[in-house]
Amino acid sequence: MDVSVIFATCNRDDILKNTLDSFTHLATRNFAWEVIVVDNAVRQQTKTLVNSYKDMLPITYLTEATPGKNNALIKALPSAQGDLLVFTDDDIIAHPDWLEELWSGAERYPAYDMFGGTIKPHYPDHPIDPRINLNHHFINDAYVVTDTKLKEGEIRAGKIWGPNMAIRRKIIDSGINFNPNIGPNGQDYVMGSETEFLLRAAKAGHSSVFLPKAVVKHQIRQNQLSLEWLAGRAFRHGKGNAAVTNTDQAKQKILFGAPRFLYKKLLAHKLLMISSRLKTQHTQYFSHFVRYHFIRGQIHQSRIIAQQS
């Protein structure tokens, strides 16, 4: 087997159907492939949906009852037969040449073991809250959209994102695996599951390449175009930042389990949020809004780390 496409799903059949529909149009003449879907909600409806594609796709349905995207991915790995393991999400729309570009790219760069591709946004046809600045750099992080300036060639592992990443099987065979304590789990989770995995692989000597012609679109849902959702996203990004960097707190002044300077930044951005909102300065408001909730996440996770140490 050449390519295994692996992803988790959790009670999002309407979105999942769009993803699977896009897979039926993939160009796969030059390699043998399979799709493994791991149902993290263990729903009969999802099983029925996935199995309805058996005549169109080389697809396998698995279940993992323990909540957590990484638990689901770990469940799939023993069943995966491909030399190239392609990881994605249940809310993407794949370009027809997506897998072909990943496969041919892996052949062009035999000295590299990790590959990332382009992720574009697919917005719904609804008005967007004017306070949300779609040109802010956080939007790419929030909606998992890659930088349009990225060119083909070597990149840092952290530039590869979950909806469009591939690794050679030998990374898993070497003992490097996903961390079940990081990533979506249906709760107030720590973000950065793929980043944490890829950074460990990079530290072990595995290099990364970006393949811009390997394209997927990320389905942005209407509920994600709200300040409430973006606040949660920024908060989880902050948690992920604190969890991955895990700065030595012994070198810093600590207040209530977190670096003291973070509280100063939190208060400053809160005051600037209030000021810019009163002046209806939407661009400035959104910038301070993002930083405020990001720092909240950093403080929250820092306190958890302090309690565990």
Secondary structure, DSSP 8 states (H G I E B T S, - for coil): --EEEEEEE-S-HHHHHHHHHHHTT---TTS-EEEEEEESS--HHHHHHHHTTTTTS-EEEEE--SS-HHHHHHHHGGG---SEEEE--TTEEE-TTHHHHHHHHHHH-TT--EEEEEEEEE--SS---TT--TTSHHHHHHTT---TT--SEEE-GGG--GGGEEEEHHHHHTT----TTSS--SSS----HHHHHHHHHHHTT--EEEEEEEEEEEE--GGGSSHHHHHHHHHHHHHHHHHHH---GGGS-EETTEEHHHHHHHHHHHHHHHHHHHTT-HHHHHHHHHHHHHHHHHHHHHHHHHHH-
